[in-house]
Amino acid sequence: MASEQTTISVDGPNGPREMRLSSPSRVLWPELGLTKLDLARYVVDVGEAFIRANGDRPVSLQRFSDNVDGEQFFSKNPPKGTPDFIRSVKVVYPSARSHPQLVLDEPAAAVWAVQMNTVVFHPWPSRAGNSDNPDQLRIDLDPQPGTDFDDAVPAALELRKVLSEAGLNAFIKTSGNRGLHVYAPIEPTREFLDVRHAVIGAARELERRMPDKVTTNWWKEERGERIFLDFNQANRDRTIAGAYSPRALPHASVSCPISWDELESVNPKDFTILTVPDRLKTVGDPWAEMHANPGTIDTLLGWWERDLENGLGELPFPPDYPKMPGEPPRVQPSRAKKAE
């Protein structure tokens, strides 16, 4: 018996493409009964904004064997059978090895990714043609236990001021869960480690202003009930869910760009694959002109250097990274005290 399948017509720069979708009725979000076909239609409906935000970048695909409650894995290298119109670019990973990574250039490529059981799209902060130099500075505001989205809002508003003082124009989106993602377009002239240090410079400045509300402490036992400013998302090969990407959460949420004027009144749970297409039609894309006027990280790097002179050094890297220059010991503080 032939497996169930359908085709979807997807407009693109070279005209429409007919994209095959197998198992279209497979349920991805059990609580809502939303299917693979629902996801493919969502990607088509938001296609222009989705590609504007995530296209022309190396992208990792978060794929699911069944539904969002089941087994998942990340796909970076182009799998066998990748269509000819989907390209890839070689990127360098922290291990110094290089591999090809997928690049999405049109909505049909995103539909193909859905066909490959992708739910969440994770784009790099750099372009395919210059993958070593990010053109986005990203700061992940991650609510810790005892805090929530409403606690991240004032932190984001103050972070916007911090970045403005550094000469950067900030944009914001919901994470699709409880947090917020703040982006600033930058000139792609500095490599990842520099951008990481710029993020730390901004995060430490925000921490000085809101010490009871935000933290840069890497170890969870030291964060308390504060918003964690996740500086390690600025590292090479570290990504967060892209703008307009669905999330693998029960309510089929979307990581949705919003305007700063909306921030204090929105409920992130309102942004789902069912609601965001209509929102785009009525409100438009708040990130449409994000890269019109990129800034530089020079001021933030100056703050980083100032903090170094004042005794604030490098912060821990992710555990799978090679040992980095100036990095403190990768030992949980409570364990270090016991060892002493």
C-alpha positions as MATLAB code, in Angstrom:
seq = 'MASEQTTISVDGPNGPREMRLSSPSRVLWPELGLTKLDLARYVVDVGEAFIRANGDRPVSLQRFSDNVDGEQFFSKNPPKGTPDFIRSVKVVYPSARSHPQLVLDEPAAAVWAVQMNTVVFHPWPSRAGNSDNPDQLRIDLDPQPGTDFDDAVPAALELRKVLSEAGLNAFIKTSGNRGLHVYAPIEPTREFLDVRHAVIGAARELERRMPDKVTTNWWKEERGERIFLDFNQANRDRTIAGAYSPRALPHASVSCPISWDELESVNPKDFTILTVPDRLKTVGDPWAEMHANPGTIDTLLGWWERDLENGLGELPFPPDYPKMPGEPPRVQPSRAKKAE';
ca = [
       0.000    0.000    0.000;
       1.381    3.399   -0.964;
       2.025    5.744    1.945;
      -0.247    8.746    2.372;
       1.103   11.891    0.731;
       0.100   15.211   -0.757;
       1.716   18.099   -2.590;
       1.893   21.773   -1.693;
       2.494   24.577   -4.169;
       5.025   27.046   -2.755;
       5.769   30.395   -4.388;
       9.404   31.387   -4.669;
      11.889   33.612   -6.507;
      11.908   31.266   -9.494;
       8.185   30.602   -9.557;
       6.101   28.037   -7.679;
       7.482   24.662   -6.670;
       5.354   21.595   -6.062;
       6.621   20.105   -2.806;
       5.756   16.556   -1.767;
       4.624   15.974    1.807;
       4.402   12.419    3.097;
       2.236   11.440    6.081;
       0.471   14.826    6.095;
      -2.045   13.707    8.724;
       0.617   12.653   11.235;
      -0.127   14.516   14.454;
       2.793   16.608   15.705;
       1.091   18.436   18.564;
      -1.161   15.862   20.266;
      -2.904   18.278   22.638;
      -4.147   20.389   19.721;
      -4.340   17.701   17.050;
      -2.133   19.768   14.743;
      -0.530   17.809   11.933;
       2.464   17.822    9.672;
       0.265   19.387    6.986;
      -0.740   22.158    9.405;
       2.940   22.871   10.004;
       3.746   22.893    6.285;
       0.881   25.313    5.629;
       2.114   27.553    8.438;
       5.596   27.677    6.917;
       4.092   28.635    3.548;
       1.893   31.331    5.114;
       4.820   33.015    6.902;
       7.347   32.106    4.217;
       8.551   35.575    3.219;
       9.145   36.773    6.786;
      10.562   33.389    7.790;
      13.176   33.389    5.030;
      14.019   37.048    5.611;
      14.852   36.183    9.219;
      16.434   32.753    8.802;
      17.538   32.498    5.187;
      21.068   32.853    3.843;
      22.390   31.440    7.121;
      23.733   28.050    8.156;
      20.816   26.361    9.882;
      20.397   23.362   12.156;
      17.149   21.419   11.973;
      15.525   20.023   15.122;
      13.730   16.926   13.816;
      11.259   14.557   15.458;
      10.708   10.878   14.781;
       7.047   11.067   15.780;
       5.443   14.002   17.617;
       6.902   16.828   19.711;
       6.709   14.680   22.843;
       8.845   11.963   21.304;
      12.386   11.287   20.179;
      14.256   14.173   18.554;
      17.654   14.898   17.034;
      19.545   17.760   15.402;
      20.442   17.646   11.734;
      23.183   19.921   10.404;
      24.740   18.234    7.390;
      22.548   17.961    4.281;
      20.825   14.547    4.436;
      20.685   12.207    1.471;
      18.075   13.244   -1.041;
      18.353   16.973   -0.370;
      16.834   18.735   -3.416;
      19.221   20.373   -5.846;
      17.769   23.831   -5.190;
      18.795   23.702   -1.514;
      22.396   24.670   -0.960;
      24.860   24.188    1.836;
      27.929   26.029    3.070;
      31.010   24.777    4.890;
      31.282   26.080    8.429;
      33.917   25.649   11.113;
      32.868   24.169   14.461;
      34.524   24.751   17.868;
      36.483   21.515   17.379;
      38.130   23.225   14.348;
      36.544   20.649   12.060;
      34.509   21.901    9.128;
      31.358   20.417    7.639;
      28.673   21.524    5.203;
      25.563   22.955    6.791;
      22.171   23.554    5.222;
      21.101   27.006    4.014;
      17.474   27.947    3.334;
      16.930   30.459    0.536;
      13.201   30.213   -0.182;
      10.014   29.007    1.526;
      10.012   25.744   -0.454;
      13.271   24.815    1.291;
      11.542   25.253    4.659;
       8.646   23.068    3.476;
      11.164   20.402    2.471;
      12.595   20.635    6.012;
       9.091   20.027    7.365;
       8.869   17.013    5.074;
      12.047   15.835    6.828;
      10.154   16.118   10.144;
      11.685   19.403   11.228;
       9.745   21.391   13.802;
      12.302   23.919   15.112;
      14.759   25.901   12.960;
      18.032   27.107   14.488;
      19.865   29.632   12.255;
      23.395   30.860   12.891;
      23.923   34.559   13.687;
      26.140   34.832   10.601;
      25.508   34.765    6.868;
      26.390   31.866    4.619;
      28.963   33.932    2.730;
      30.764   35.051    5.899;
      29.960   32.399    8.471;
      32.900   33.250   10.764;
      31.706   36.802   11.447;
      28.233   37.231   12.979;
      25.982   40.016   11.723;
      23.699   39.637   14.745;
      24.425   40.101   18.422;
      21.967   37.929   20.355;
      21.157   37.862   24.062;
      18.881   35.161   25.481;
      16.919   36.265   28.568;
      16.176   32.967   30.298;
      13.801   32.995   33.316;
      15.048   30.796   36.142;
      12.820   28.854   38.570;
      10.714   31.309   40.520;
      10.628   33.810   37.633;
       8.594   34.016   34.461;
       8.014   35.961   31.259;
       6.780   39.012   33.168;
      10.127   39.162   34.993;
      12.020   39.113   31.698;
      10.123   42.150   30.362;
      11.738   44.891   32.524;
      15.138   43.265   31.972;
      14.621   43.435   28.214;
      13.556   47.082   28.362;
      16.658   48.031   30.347;
      18.845   45.930   28.035;
      17.483   47.931   25.126;
      18.755   51.088   26.836;
      22.142   49.487   27.468;
      22.532   48.519   23.826;
      21.363   51.948   22.680;
      24.065   53.557   24.814;
      26.526   51.284   23.013;
      25.250   52.522   19.647;
      23.129   49.491   18.793;
      19.496   49.291   17.694;
      17.800   46.391   19.500;
      15.002   44.135   18.258;
      13.034   41.659   20.320;
      11.067   38.416   19.975;
       9.450   35.922   22.274;
      11.418   32.739   22.729;
       8.293   30.665   22.214;
       8.534   29.556   25.821;
       8.959   31.792   28.906;
      11.882   33.929   27.799;
      12.815   36.714   25.428;
      15.475   37.053   22.743;
      17.075   40.442   22.130;
      18.946   40.931   18.845;
      21.037   43.790   17.512;
      22.250   43.934   13.892;
      26.009   44.444   13.667;
      28.564   44.832   10.930;
      30.087   41.394   10.194;
      33.669   42.444   10.878;
      34.393   40.558   14.117;
      34.566   36.841   14.840;
      32.522   34.862   17.352;
      34.801   35.283   20.376;
      34.692   39.064   19.988;
      30.902   39.001   19.780;
      30.754   36.774   22.860;
      32.845   39.333   24.739;
      30.584   42.129   23.520;
      27.559   40.207   24.823;
      29.284   39.732   28.191;
      30.081   43.452   28.269;
      26.410   44.300   27.754;
      25.196   41.614   30.169;
      27.509   42.750   32.952;
      26.365   46.333   32.513;
      22.743   45.216   32.792;
      23.651   43.117   35.839;
      25.139   46.186   37.533;
      21.903   48.069   36.966;
      19.559   45.245   37.999;
      21.559   43.018   40.368;
      18.477   41.578   42.058;
      16.704   40.870   38.757;
      19.303   39.488   36.333;
      22.457   37.394   36.537;
      25.400   36.273   34.411;
      26.196   33.349   36.738;
      26.769   30.284   34.578;
      26.219   27.803   37.409;
      22.558   27.237   38.175;
      23.172   26.999   41.910;
      24.293   30.646   41.888;
      21.548   32.187   39.748;
      18.742   32.407   42.272;
      15.319   33.722   41.233;
      16.663   35.971   38.494;
      16.727   36.196   34.719;
      19.828   34.475   33.365;
      21.602   36.411   30.604;
      22.852   33.495   28.559;
      26.111   34.785   27.093;
      27.088   31.332   25.826;
      24.447   31.510   23.103;
      26.889   33.902   21.413;
      29.448   31.151   20.868;
      30.232   29.528   17.545;
      27.743   26.769   16.682;
      25.369   27.870   19.458;
      21.926   28.760   18.185;
      18.460   29.627   19.417;
      15.123   29.088   17.723;
      14.814   31.451   14.778;
      12.222   34.163   14.278;
       8.871   32.647   13.270;
      10.157   29.167   14.070;
       7.628   26.858   15.745;
       8.609   25.364   19.083;
       8.244   21.772   20.241;
       5.874   22.713   23.061;
       2.326   21.449   23.674;
       0.598   24.657   22.542;
       2.477   24.874   19.194;
       4.016   28.204   20.117;
       6.125   30.328   17.801;
       9.199   32.419   18.542;
       7.573   35.630   17.395;
       9.094   39.054   16.660;
       7.239   41.858   18.408;
       7.624   45.611   18.601;
       8.957   47.256   21.737;
       5.612   49.009   22.158;
       3.908   45.621   22.419;
       6.291   44.074   24.911;
       4.528   44.994   28.149;
       1.103   43.843   26.966;
       1.686   40.604   25.016;
       1.106   37.061   26.194;
       3.694   34.805   24.509;
       1.234   31.908   24.504;
      -0.918   33.853   22.041;
       1.696   33.365   19.309;
       1.153   29.941   17.731;
       1.225   28.379   14.281;
      -2.532   29.065   14.181;
      -2.363   32.775   15.012;
       0.928   34.139   13.670;
      -0.030   34.067    9.935;
      -2.990   36.398   10.591;
      -0.806   38.566   12.811;
       1.666   39.014    9.952;
      -1.163   40.065    7.635;
      -2.529   42.659   10.059;
       0.500   43.877   12.036;
       3.299   43.176    9.585;
       6.811   42.011   10.372;
       8.495   44.086   13.144;
      11.858   42.756   11.960;
      11.439   43.611    8.282;
      14.079   46.365    8.351;
      16.321   44.896   11.034;
      19.502   44.982    8.976;
      18.990   48.377    7.370;
      21.386   50.121    9.787;
      23.804   47.729   11.490;
      26.036   49.009   14.263;
      29.406   47.952   15.622;
      30.407   46.228   18.841;
      33.337   48.586   19.451;
      31.769   50.263   22.487;
      30.760   46.947   24.038;
      34.280   45.608   23.546;
      35.520   48.714   25.310;
      33.278   47.802   28.244;
      34.646   44.259   28.158;
      38.221   45.558   28.322;
      37.304   47.964   31.148;
      35.846   45.079   33.143;
      38.958   42.988   32.528;
      41.089   45.800   33.970;
      38.771   45.869   36.984;
      39.298   42.188   37.667;
      36.297   40.657   35.889;
      37.697   37.938   33.682;
      36.476   35.405   31.155;
      33.333   33.408   31.920;
      32.864   29.623   31.530;
      32.309   28.086   28.105;
      29.923   25.212   27.349;
      31.187   21.834   28.599;
      31.712   20.424   25.096;
      34.043   23.281   24.111;
      37.821   22.926   24.109;
      39.542   24.710   26.977;
      39.575   28.410   26.092;
      42.166   31.101   26.970;
      41.542   32.766   30.322;
      38.604   30.526   31.138;
      37.938   29.791   34.820;
      37.858   26.154   35.986;
      34.820   24.228   34.772;
      33.958   23.056   38.258;
      30.618   23.631   39.935;
      31.305   26.101   42.792;
      29.871   23.846   45.501;
      32.094   20.979   44.340;
      35.140   23.257   44.248;
      34.525   24.238   47.875;
      34.250   20.594   48.910;
      37.521   19.830   47.143;
      39.225   22.631   49.047;
];
